[in-house]
Structure formats: C-alpha cells, structure tokens
Amino acid sequence: MAFSHRVAALAAVVAIPLAIAATGFALTESPDPPAPPARVETESGSPSSGPSGAPSSRPSSAEGE
C-alpha cells in the first residue's frame, strides 16, 4: 500500500507542473509574424547610378574620342 502512495505522490509532483506549463502555453497569444516593409530605400548619391537608379550618362566630350 505504501508503494502505491509513493507512486501517486511522484505522479502528482510530475503532473501538476506539467499541467500548469501546458495551461500557460495554451493561454499565451502568439504574435503575428513581422511583415516586410512595402518599399526599401537605399542610399542616394551612388556614383554608379543617377537619382532614378538608372546608370548615369557620361559627358558628351568623352564619347567622340
């Protein structure tokens, strides 16, 4: 009889904290995943591109040579 009381006490020591943890997990709200930004802006003034992102044109004096 004493053995079954010990098993019951051990089961209670294990089961009660697990039940509390499971209840806490079930009641928590999961946040929405972060959404990516709608538009990404990069640094302006890059030497390889103009203000619209197109390659900048070279001066006309260097074209004929």
PASE-160131 format. One record per residue (C-alpha): residue in one letter; x, y, z. Coordinates in steps of 0.05 Angstrom, whole numbers, plus 5000, padded with zeros to 4 digits. Each point is the difference from the previous one (the first is absolute). Layout:
<titis>
AXYZ
...
</titis>
This chain:
<titis>
M500050005000
A505750475017
F503049894931
S493750234964
H499850645043
R507250154980
V498449894926
A493950455006
A504150555034
L505449954946
A494750034945
A497050625033
V506850345006
V501149894925
A492950104974
I498250655037
P505850434973
L499049714930
A492650185003
I501750715023
A505150074944
A495149734948
T494550475023
G504650604997
F502449804931
A492849914975
L497950685026
T505750414971
E498750414937
S504849884943
P502150654966
D499050104925
P506249874959
P503650654981
A498050274932
P505450244952
P500150744984
A496050214939
R505750404971
V507549975012
E503950644992
T507549984987
E505250545008
S499850554948
G506150294966
S503149354976
P505250154946
S497649424955
S492850214995
G495950634991
P494250245044
S495049524968
G504549395006
A501950004926
P507450024981
S502650714996
S501950264931
R507150204983
P501850704977
S499250104924
S507350224992
A502549305017
E495549644950
G503550224936
E506949805021
</titis>
